Amino acid sequence: MRKRIFSTGISAILIGSMLLTACGGNNTGGSSSSADATGENSTSAVEANAAAEDGDPFGKYDPPVKMTFARTVDNDLNDNILPKTPGETIDKNRWLDLYSEELGIDISYAWTVRGGLNDDAYTQKLNVTIASGDLPDVLIVNRTQLKQLAESDMIADMTEYYDKYASDLTREVYDSEGPGILQSATFDGRLMAVPYADASVESTHYLWLRQDWLDKLNLEPPKTMQDLLSISEAFAKQDPDGNGVDDTYSLAITKTLYSGAMGVEGFFAGYHSYPNMWVKTADGKLAWGSVLPETKDALKALADMYAAGQIDPEFGIKDGAKVAEMIAAGKLGIDFGEQWNPMYPLISNYQNDPEADWVGYPIVSADDTLPKVPQKFRTQWYYAVRKDYPNPEAVVKLVNMHLEKNWGEDNDFNHYYMPVENGAVGVWKFSPVAPAPTNKNLEAFNEIEKARKLGDMSILVGEPAVIQSNLEAWKAGDTTQWGWDKIYGENGVFHALNSYIENGQVMRDEFVGAPTPTMVEKQASLKTMELEMFVRIIMGDAPIDEFDKFVENWNALGGAEMTEEVNEWYQSVKNQE
């Protein structure tokens, strides 16, 4: 096995890792339909397979093979990356050149749409493409679409190709969270797509606090939930901004409740409640965390805070952008969110007020038991290959090459990921496949910490070196790098993540299978009902005991059936272990 520049010594059960920004994989090619697979623009199966009969993960096709993708072009790629990489385009760039020159895979795009994978434009275009049956060679689909394509026999079984062609590094990445990543794309024992592996640890929540407000009010960082509730009261009632006006609140919270920023998952976890995910209960079965008794306790605490004037009375009608405006204006002092929160929305507060200082802390508990920290399963997109495409293994090779060029022993990270000469923009987005080691961000932090302790930053290479350059720029007075310091600096929030891991606090989402029949039919309406009820309880429009009625209704309207299906899946997985 080749050496790697990132450590794999941390338990795979406990770590996933953070992608700084997991942008939409760009997929799809310049010609579509199965006709291309047999026409002059496509290589025959015999010729194509000749280059890879030995299972070489990096074997070059000669003659080259052609592959079409469908893809998104997000705002960052269009507005930030392309202007800083003159001479490169979506159709002609360093990644497509690399795949052609080193692998003999010539990529084109059947179609592109502006936006991200979750945007309506991509969803609508993809649904039309699937309905037509005129598929590009490769397309990125979500779990529901993958299930549809697999059941319709429209895509290739990737089991043997992954087994034969996946590189050592690819296997490390796809096994880094246990079996879940590959399991999520497996139907009846067949791997029906190569997952766009996302990092579950990306969803880890931290407690972000206005440190300058703590200091002004002579308050210590919280060690317990009671401490945090006292801080919340002080932030709302003791004029922490010093303007003599009663115009501050404590907790940043949006009408959608569950979010990577300004969400409440971290608060709920303090009460040992894990809404919006499947958790294992004492009887060894899976349950929807939102309907468990502990959730009622957390809702009661939020309702009390709202009644006491600590939460914005209009939060129930405000989306993330509106709440972010309140943070920018210096009206909020507590935020539960993921590691990237200093990049958005917290930096806007600092930009408006250089005295504003946010620090990330571990979440706290309402009792003497350390809270489990939820990590939602984040792998939601998949590289699915058209069934009749003659070289399905080529997708695996693309994944191998992307990982190798960025994180392999002989990586060229500074050219293919975040080139310093181009302003450290994410040129990795040029690639139609964009996997990354799930533990890369935490490992970068730990590498930087090691260098700090040794007093020798010259040992840093690849991504840690780029991040360290941002930290040095911050120390030199570049205020735009403020967020990097809050994440990767000497007091960066990854210290909290390390403590979660060391203390065995990480809790993973237990369900990673394809949507069940009841999920497809009823989960959207059940989630809407849940959200509406929880917001009503928090705002005092419904008494806390309405939670019990909600649980009854949830079960009666499909929740019980969905839970049964989830547990059938869970049992089938355990039987295969």
N, C-alpha and C positions, 0 to 999 in steps of 0.2 A: 504493500500500500504506500502510495506517495505521501510524503510529509505534507502537512498543511500549515498555513500561517496562523490559523485560528485553533484554539484549544478545543478538544472534545472531552476533556476530563470531567466536566460537570454533568451530573446525572441528567440523562435524557428525559426522565420522568418529571424533573423539576424545571427544566429550562426549555424554553422555546426561544425566541429572541426577537429583538425589535428591528423591524425594517424602518429606517428613517422615514421613508415615504414609499409605500407600496403602490406604485402607479399601475394603471391598467396595462396589462400586457397587450402588446400590439400584435394583432394577429391578422392574418388573412392575406391573401395573395393577389397577385396581379392577374391571374386568370382563375376562373372558377370552374366548377362542374367536372364531372368524371370524364368528359370528352377530352379535357386537357391531359388526363392521365395516360391516354393512349395516342395522342396526337404528336405533332412535331415538337411541341414544347415540353414533352415529358420523356423521361428515360424509361426503357422497358424494365420490367421487373428483373429479368435475367441480368441485364447490364448493371442495374442499380445494386442488386444484391451481391454482385461479384466483388464489390469493394469492401463488403462487410461480412463476408462469410466466416471470418475468424473471430467475429465479435469484438473487434477493435473499437473502443468507445470513441476514438478520434480518427478512425479510418476515413480516408478521402475517397469520394466517389470519382471514378474516372471511366467513362465521361461523367460530367456533372449531372445531378438531378435537379429538377425544377420543383419548387414548392410554393403554393399560394397560401396566403394568410388573409384574415380579416382583422382589423385593428382599430383601436381608438387613438386619437391624438389629443392628449389633455392640454390644459392651458399652460402648464409649466413647460411642456415640450414645445408648444407652438410659440409662446410669448417670451420664454426665458432661454431655453436651451438652443433652439435654432438660431436666434440672433447672435449668440456667442460662439457658434461653430460655423463660421463662414465656409462655403463650399460644400456643406453637407445638407442633405434633404432627407425627408422620410424615406424616399426611394433609393437614395444613394448616400451611404454613410459608412463609418468605420466598422460597424457591426455587420452590415450586410456584405461588405468587402471581405471581412474576416471569414465569415461562414463560407463564402464562395472560394476564397483562396486556400483555406486550410481544410475544409471539409468537402468541397465540391458540391455545395448546396446553394443553388441560386434562388433567392427569395424575392417574390413580388407580392403585391397586395391586390386582392380582388376588389376590396373596397375599404375605405377608411371613414370614420365619423369623428367629429369634434366632440371632445368631452372624455369622461371616464367610463370604466366598465359598468358602473352602477347607474349611469345616466340613461334617461329615457331614449335618447337617440340611438345608443348602441343596442339597448334591449329591443326596441322596435325593429331595427334593421336585422338583428340576429334572428328574431322570431319569424320575420318574413323569409329570411334565407332558409331557416330550418323547414318552414312550411312548404317552401317551393321544392325542397329536395335537391336543389342545385347548390351543393356545398363547396366551399373552398377546400383545399387539401387539409388545412388545419384551422380550427377556430376555437376561441376561448369561450367556454360556456360555464354557467353556474350549475349547482347540483341538480336543480330541477330539470334544466335543459339537458344535462348529461344523462339523467335517468330516462328522459323522453327519447333521446337519440339511441341509447343502449337498447331500450325495449323495442324500438322501431328497427333495430338491426341496421343502423345507418353509419356506424362508426366501427373502427377496428379494435379488436381485442389486443391490448398492448402488453399482456402478461409476459409472453415469451421475449418480446423485444426489450422490455425493461430488464428482465432477468439476464439477458445476453449482453446488452450494450451499456447499461448504466455504469458509469465510472465509479471508482472508490469514493471520490468526493461527493458525487451525486447520491450514492447510497447513504453516506454519512448524514447529508442534509435531510433526506427523506425519512431516515430512521430517527432523527434527532428528537422527535416527540413521541417515541414509541411507534406503534403500528398505525396511529390515527390518520396520518396524512395519506398514505397509500390506501388505507381501509376506506376512506371516504369516497374513493373512486372505484371501489370494488363491488361488483354485482355478481352474485352467484359464483363467487370465487374467481372472477375474471376482472383484471385491471382494465377498465374501459377508457382510461385517459391518463395522461401524465399530469399530476396536480401542479398548479401554480402554488407551490408551497409557501404559505404565509406563516408568520410567527405568532403563536398563541400568546406568548409573553408580551406582544405588542399591546394586548388589551389590559395589561396590568394597571391598576389604578393606584395612585399615590395621593397623599393629602398635601395640596399646595396652599401655603399660607402667606399672607402679607407679613413678612418678617418685620418690616419697619413699623407696622401697627402693633405687633407684639411688643417690640422694644419701647415704643412710645407709651404704651399702657402698662409697662413693667410686667408683662405676662411671659411665662415660660412656655416652650413648645409642649403640646399635649402628650401625655402618656396614656391617658384613658379617654373613653368617650365622654365621661363627665367633665374632664378637663376641656375637651373640645366644645361641649355645650356651654361652658362658662366663657370660653373665648368667643363663641358665637354671640352670646348676650352682650359682651363687652364691645365687640365690633359694631353691633347695631345700636348701642345705647350710650357709649362713652365718647362719641365724637372723635374717632381715631384719625380723621383727616384734618382735624383742628380748624374747621371753618366756622364753628359755632352754630351749625345748622344740623338738624336731625335728618340727615339725608343718606345715611349708609345702611347697608344690610350686610349680612354675613355670607350666606351660602349662595354660590352661583348654581342655578338650577334652571333647566329649560322645560318646556311643555312636553318634550319627548322623553324626559327622565333618563333614559339609557343612552349614553353618549361617551365618546372618548375624551371629550372635554365638557366641563359643566354638567356632568352626569352624577348619578347617585349610587352607582354600584359599590363604590368604596365606602360610602356611608352605610348602606345596607349591610355590607360585610361586617361592619363593626358590631352588628346585632346578630351575626351568624346567619344572615339571610342572603340568598343568592338568586335574585330574580332574573328572569330572561335567560335562563340556562338550565340544562338538565344536570341534576346532581344525584349522587348515590346516597340513599338513606340508610338508616341503621339496619334495615331488613335486607340490605344488599340489592335493592331494586332502584330503578331510576325514577325520579319525580321532577316535575317542573317547579323550579325553585320559587317562583312567584306565588304559588298557592300553599306553601308550607307555613306553619304557625309563626316562625321567626319573622316573616315578612310583615306580619301585623304589628309586631313590636317596633320595627323600623318606621313603618308608616305613622304609628302613634307619636314617635319622637319628632318626625318631620312636621306633623300636624301641630304639635305643641310649639315648635319653633315658629311656624307660620302665624299661629295665634298670638305669639309674643312679639310680632313685628320684626323678626330676624330674617325673614324671607320676603323678597319682593312680592307685594300683593298681586302683581300682574304676571307672575311667572307662567301661569297657566295658558297664556296667550302669546308667549314670547318664544321665538325660535333661537337657535344658537347665535345667529348674527346679532339679534337684539340684546341678548345677555352679554355677548362679547363687547358690545358698546358700553354697557354698564361697567364692565371690568376696565375698559380703556379709560372711562371717565373717573375711575377711582372710587366707585360706589360699592364694591364687593371685596371681601377679604379672604374667602375660603372657596377653594375649587378642588373637587375630586376629578382627577383626569389622568391620562396616560403620560408617558415620559416626554412627549413632544409638546406638551402644553406651553412651555416657555416660548416656543416658536409661534404659537397661536393658541389662545388669545392673549396670553399674559404679557408678551412683549409690548403690546399696544399700550398697556398701562405705564410701563417703563418709558416708552417713547414720549408719552404725554407728561410724565412726571419722573424725572431722573432719580428722585428719592424713593420711588416705589421699588420694593425689593420682595420678590417671591422666592420661597424656599420649599423644596419638596421633602416631605416626611413620610414615614410608614403610616398606614392607616392604623387606627386605634380601636380598642375593644370596649364593649359595655360591661364586661365582666372580667374575671381573672384569667380567662382562656384567650390565648392569642387568636386573632381572627384568621380564618383562611382567606386567601386572596384569590378571587376568581380570575381565571384566564379563559376567555371565550375561545372556542375553536375558530381559527381565522382562515383556514384554507377553504375558500369558497369558489375558486375558479379553476378551470381545468383545460388543458390542451388536448382536445379531442381530434382524432384523425379520421378523415373520410374513409369509409370501409374499403373502397376500391383503389385507394392510393397505393402505388406499388412499393413505396419505401417508408412504411410507418416508423421504422427504427430511426429515421433521420431526425425526428422530433427529439428523441432521447439524446442523440448526438449534439443537437443544438443546446439542450440543457447542460450536457457535460461541458461543452466549450464555454458557455457563459459563466458557469461556476469556476472553471479552471482559469480563465483569463482574468477573473477578478479576485479569486481567493485561493487558487492553487499555489503550489510551491514556487513555480516560475511565473507568477501572476504579473500582469501589466495593469494593475489597478489604476494607476495615475493616467493611463491613456484611455482605458475602456470603461471606467466607472465615474470618477470625478476628477477630470484633468485640471490641474492647477492652472495651466496656461489658458484655459477657457473659463476661468473664474470659478472652478470647482463645481460646475453645473453637472447634473446627473445624466451624462451621455449614455448611461446604461439603458435609458428609455428608448434609444434608437432600436434596440433589439426587440424582435417580436416575441421572444421568450425572456423572462427576467427573474429566474429563481435567485435566491440568496440564502446563505447559511442562516438558520433560524436564530442562532445565538450570536450573530455577528456584532450587534451593537453593544451588548453586555461585554463580550470579549474585547471589543475595542476599548471600552472603559477600563477593563481590568489590565489590558496592556499598558494603557496610559498611566494607571495607578502604579504599576510595577516600575515604569520608567521614572515616575515622580519620586518613588522611594529610593531608586538607585541614583537619582540625580543625573540621569543620562537619557535625554530625549532622542539621541541619535539612534537608539536601538529600534525606534518605531518605523514601521514600513506600512505601505498600503493605506487602508482606511484610518487606522489609528494616527498615522502621520498627518493625514489631511485634517483630521479633527483637531489634533494638537496645534496645527498651524492656525486654525480658527481661534483656539484658546489663547494663543500668543498674540494674535491680532487684537483680541478683546483686552488683554492686559496692556497692550500698546495704545489703547484708546479708541479702538474701533467699536463703537456702541452697537453696531448692527449685529455683532457676535454675542450679544448678551445671552441669548437662549442657549448657545453652546456651553457656556459656563455653567448654567443652571442644570444642564443634563450631565455633562462630562467633566466639569471642573472639580476642584478639590472637595467641594461640598455638594457635588452633583447628586442627582436623584438616584443614580444607579447604586449608590450605597444602600438605599432602601431596598432595591431589588435583591442585592446580595444578602441582606438580612432576611428577606422573605425566604430565600432559598435555603440559607443556613438553618433557619428555624423550622423548616418543613411546613411552611404556611401556604404553599401554592396549591390551588384547587383547579383542576382542569374540567372543562365541559365534557361530560361523559358520553354524549351522543354525537357521533361523527358520521352517521350513515346518511343515505339518500333520504329525501323527504318521504315520509310515509303517506299512504293514501289520505288519511284524515288531515295531515298537515297541509297537503296540497289543497284540500277542499275547505278547511275550516280554520287553519292557524292564523291567517290574516285577521279574520273577524274576532277571534279569541284575543289576539294581541291588542286590537283596538278596544275591546271591552275592558281588558286589564288596564290599559293606559288611562282610559277615561275614569275608571273607578278610582285608581290610585291618585290621580290629580284631584278628584273631588274630595277624597278623604283628607289629603294634605291641606287643601284650601278650606276645609271645614264645611263643605257643602253636603257631605255625607258623614254620619257618625262612624267611628272606627269599627263598630260591630257590623257595619255593612260589608266588611271584608269577608266575614263568614258566609254571608249570602252570595257574595261574588264567587267564592270557592265552589259552592254548590252549583251555581249557574255554569261556571266554567266546566265542571265535570259533566254536567247534563248536556251541554251544547257541543260536546265533542272532545273535551279535555280528557275524560276518562278513557275514551276509545283511543285517542292519540297516545296516551300513556301506556296503554296495553300494547300498542304497536311498537313503541320505542323499546319496551322491555322484551318483546319478542325478538327484535333486532339484537338487543344486548345479549340475550341468552344464546342466540345463534353465533355471535362473535366469540363468546366464551367457549362454546362447544368446539370451535375451530382452533382454539389456542392449544 
